[in-house]
Amino acid sequence: MQLETPRLEIRNLTRRYDGRVVVDDVSLRVGPGQVTCLLGPSGCGKSTTLRMIAGVEMQDSGEIWVDGSLICDTVFRVPPERRHIGLMFQDFALFPHLTVGANVAFGLSGDKTEMDKRVLELLKRVGMGRFVDSYPHELSGGEQQRVALARALAPRPRIMLMDEPFSGLDNRLRDGIRDETLDILREQDTAVLLVTHEPEEAMRMADEIALMRDGRIIQQGAPYNIYNAPVDRDSVAFFSDINVIRGRVEGSLVQTAFGQFLAPGAHEGNEVDIVIRPQHMKIDFDRQGRGPDPTIEYGTAARGVVRRARFMGSESLIEFKMDHDGSTLRATVPNVFLPSPGKPLWLMIRRDRCFVFPVKKD
C-alpha cells in the first residue's frame, strides 16, 4: 500500500549558532488536515525549526519538502513568499496604518467582492466582525492577535506554522478561538505545525505530538501514546507532577515499601526510578496502625503523615511525609478532601500506571 505524500516533510534538519547545535537532526511529516505540535521547554529548538521551514532562517543541513517537492536544502532554496506557507508567530505585527479589514485582506488577490466576503467571514469566525473598520491601536492585545489569526488564514495556505499563537488570549476566549481556528484549517486540508510549551494545549489540539528536548525530537506519536507510554522520567514530568520512588534491582525485582516491582531491561544491581503520577495514588484510612490489605491492582500499602492539603478547584492535592524513609509523596483526589496536617493515612500505587526507568548516570 502506497503511503499518502505528506503535505510537509522535514528531513534531518540541523542548525548551529556559534558552534552550538540548536536543532539536531530533526525529521517529521505532517499530512493534509493534520495538526502536529512541536512541544517542549523554552530554548529546545522549536521556534528555530519553524523559522527554517518558513524560510526566514537557513538550515546548516537537511531538507524541507512540500507536497513531495523539495523547497529547500543547503543548495536549492525556494524563497519564503513562494512556499504557500502561512505564518502565525508570537509577534503578530499588524500594519498600524491599515484597518482590520485591510490587514486581513493584505495577502489576498483577485475579485474585490470575493476578497471582502472572505475577510468578513474570517473576522466573524474569530469574533472580530464588528471591528472590520477599526485600526490596530484601537484593539486590545488579544483582539489584535485574533485579527492576525484571520490574516494568516485568509490566503488558504497549504501549510500553517503557528508559534504560541493563542498565548495572548485570556482563558475565557482561548478555547473557543483555538477550536474555531483549527476547524477552519482542517476544512481547508491545511497541514498545521504548532509550537507550544504547554502540554495541555498540545493534548487538546494535536493529532500528533513531537516532544523536543535539547534540539532533538525524543518521542513522537498520538497524544494518548505520548502521555501513557513515555520514553523517560523527564517525559512523564513534562506532562504532569510526578512521584519518584528509587530502588535497586535485585533478582530482576525492585523491593520497595509498596511491594515488589518488575524492572524490565534494568541490569542487576542498578538503581531505577519508579515514577507514578499523583492522580494514580490511592488513599486509605489508618486503622489503629494498620492499613488496607494488599491487592493485585494496587499492591502493598505504605503509611504516611499528612503535611499539607489544598483544594485546587476540581481536585484536592495532599502531600505526605512517608514513615519508611521520610520522603515526600503527593496524591490528588477528585472534589474536596482536606485531611488535617499530622493525620496518618495509607497510600497505595496503581501498579499498571507506574513507569520504571534506569537512573541516569551523571
N, C-alpha and C positions, 0 to 999 in steps of 0.2 A: 504494500500500500504506500503510495507516494504521500509524503507529508506536505501540508499546506505551506507555501512560501511565506515566511514571516514578513509582516509589514516593516518591522525594524529588526535588524540584527547587528550586533557589535561583536567583533572577534578580537580577543586578546589585546584590548586597549590598555596602553601604559602611558603614564605621564609623570615626568620628573620635574622638580623645581630645585635648582642648585644641588643636583646630585641626590636629592631625597625623593624616593618613589612615593607619589601621592595616589595614583591609580595604578594598580598592579595586576596586569594580565586579566582584565575584566571581560567576560563574554556573557551575552544574554540575547534572547529572542522575544519579541513581542508581536503577537498576531493582530489582525484587524479586529477592532472592537474589544480588545483585551486591555485590562488595566494591570500594569506591573508597578509595584512600589519598590524603589530603592530605599531601604530602611537601614538606619544606623546612626551612631552618635555623631555630633558635630566634629568636623575635621577628618572624617573617614574616607572622603573622596567622592561623595555622592554628587555634589554640585559640579565638581570638576568634570565628572563623567557626562553630565547633562550639557555642559558648555562645549565639550568636544563634539557631541552628537549634533548640537545646534550649529557648529561651525564657527563659533566665536573664539575657540581655542583649538590649537593643533596638538594632536597626539604625538608622542615620540615613536610609538609603534602601534600596530593594529589596524583594523579595517572597520568601516561603517557601511552597511548595506541597507537600501530601502527597496522593498518590493522586488528583491532578487537582483538589484543593480548596485554596483559599487558606487558610492558617492564620495568616499574619502579614504585614502591610505596615506603613506608618507610621501608619495609622489604625485598622485592624482587627487584633485580636490574640487568638488562642486561648491560654488560659493553659497553662503548661507541663504540668500534670498531666493535661490532656485531649488532648495531642498524640500519645499512644501511641508515644512515643519513649523507648527505653532509653538510659541514660547510664552510661558507664564512664570516669571521669576518673582522673587520677593520684592524686587524693586520694579513696581509696575509702571512708573513714569508715564503718566498720561500727558498729552500735549496741552499745556495750560491755555493756549490761545484758541483752542477748538472746543466746541460744545461737546457734551457727552455723545450725542448722536454722530457728530463728525469724527470723534475719536474712534468710535466703533466702526464707522464706515471707511476709515483711513486705508485699510488694506484691501478694500473691495474695488471691483471694476465692473463695467457693463451698464445695463439699463438702470437709470436712476430710480425708477419706481420700484423695481425689484430690490435694489440696494436698500432703499428706505424701508421696505417691507421686512427685509432680513434684519436690519438694525433694530427696528421696533419689536420684532418677535423675540430677539435675544434679550433685549433690555427688559422686556416683560418677564421673561423666564428667570432672570436673576433678580427680579423685584425692583427694577430701576426704570420702568417705563415712563413714569411721570417726570423723570429728570432729563428727558431727551434734549431739551433746550438749555439745560444748566451748564455751568462751567466747572471744571475740576475743583477750583478753590472754594466753591460753594458746597462741596460734599465733605462728609467725614472720611476718615481713612478707610473704614470698612466699605463705604459706598464707592469710593474710588477703586477699591480692589474688585468689587463686583463689576464695575464698568470695564476694568482691564480684562476680566474673565470674558466678558461679552466680546471685546475687541479681538481677543485671541481666538475665540470660537468662530467669528464671523466668516473668515475665508474657507471654512470647512477643511482644515488641514488634514493630511493623511496621518500625521503623527503629531501628538501634543506632548510637549515637555513641560512639566509643572514642578516648580521648586517651592515647596511650602506655600502653595497658593492660597490657602484658607486661613493662614495664621493671623491675618488682620481682622477677621470676622469674630464677633462675640459669639459665645456658645449658643445663644438663643437662635441665631441665624445660621450658624456654621453647618449644621447637619443638613438643613433644607437646601441651602445653596450648593453644598458639596454633592448631594444626591442628584439635584437637578442638572448640574454641570456634567456629571458622568452619564446621566441619561441621554443628554444631547450628543455627547461624544460617541456613545455606543450606537445610537441611532444612525450616525454617520459612518460607522465602521472605522472610527479613528483608533489607532493604536496609542495608548497613553502610557507614558513613563513618568511616574510621580515620585518626587523626592520628599521624604519626611523623616523626622527623628522621633515621631510619636507612634508607638506600636498600636495604640487603639485606632488611630486614623488609618494605618496600613491594614489592619484586620478588617475594618469596616469597608474599605474601598477596593481592596486589591483582589484580582483573580489569582495573582501570583506575587509572592514577596521574594525579593533578593536581599538577603541580610548582609550588610557590608561591615567590615571591621579592618582598620589599618590598610585601606586601599584595595582590599580583596573581597570578593563575594564568598562568604564562608558557608552559606546554605541558601538554597533556592527551592521554592515549591509553593503549593497552596497554603493559605493561612492556617488551616487546620493542621496540616502536617508540620509546618514550621513550629507551631505552638506545642504540639503534642509529641514531636519526635526531634527535640533539639539536639544539635551536634556536640555541645559542650555546656559547661556550667554558666559561662558568660551569656550564652544564647538564652538560657532559661531566665537569667536575671534581667535581661534586656526587656522581656515582656511582662515581668511581674516581680513582686517581692519573693524572696526565697528563704527557706531554712536550709542550713547545711549541717549534716552530721558526718563527722570524719571517722574513718575506721581503717583497719589494716586487714588485708586478705590473708586468711589462714585456712588452708584446705579448701580453697575456691569459695569460701564464705567470709562475710564480714560480720563480726559479732558486735551488736550494739545494745543499748538499754531497751530498744524497741524490738529486739529479737534479731535473728539472722537474716542477712540479705545476700542474694547471689551477686557476683561481680564478674559478669562475662567479659572476657578479654583482658582482665587485670591479672598481673603476674603475682605469684605467691610472695608475700611479704611486703608488697607495695601498698601505699596508702591510697584510699579512694574517698571521694566526696559523695554522700548520698544526699540528693537535692530534692526538696519537696516544697511545693507552694503552700502558703498559709491556708488557702481555702480547702486543701485536701488533708488538713489535720482534723481529727475528731476529738471533741472534749467530752469527758465524762466526770461524774461526781466522785468525791472521796468518800469511802465507806469505812470510817474508823481505821484509816491507814491502808485499806485495800482498794484496788481498782477493779475494773471490769475484767472478765476472763478473756484470754486470747481468742482471736478469730482468724480465719483464713484471710478475710478481706483486709483486716486492719492489724494483724499481728499482735504483738505484746504491748501493753500499756506502760507508760513511764510517768512518774509523778513530778509535778512542778508547782511552784507557788506563783500566784498572780502578782506581777509587778505593776502593771497598769492596764486599764481597759478604756477604749474610746469608741464612741458611736460615730460612724463615718457617713451616715445618711441612709444607705441601703444595707449596710452590714456593720458589725462590731468587730474591732480589732483588739485581741487580747494578747498581751506579752507575758511570757512565763520565764522564771528562773528555774532551771531543771535541778532536781535533787541530786541526780547521779554525778554531775560534773560542773554544776553552776553555770552552764551555758544558757544562752537566751534563745528561745523559740517563740514564734508568733503564729497565732491561729486566727482565722476570720470565720464568723458565723453570720447567717442572714438575720436581719432585723436587730432588735435591741437585746444585748446580753452583756451586762456590765458587772461582773463579779468584783468584790472589794479587793484592794491590794492585800496580799498576805494570805489569801484564801487558797488552800491546796486543792488542786484539780488534777485529773489524769489526762494525758494526751495519747492518742493513737494515730498511726500513719496509714493512709490509704496506700496499700502496697503497690497496686497497679499504676499509681501516679508518681512513683519515685523514679528518679533518674540517677544512675550510678556512673561517675566519671573518674578516671585516674587523676590524682593530684598532679598539677603541672609542676615541673621542676624549674626552679628559678635559674 
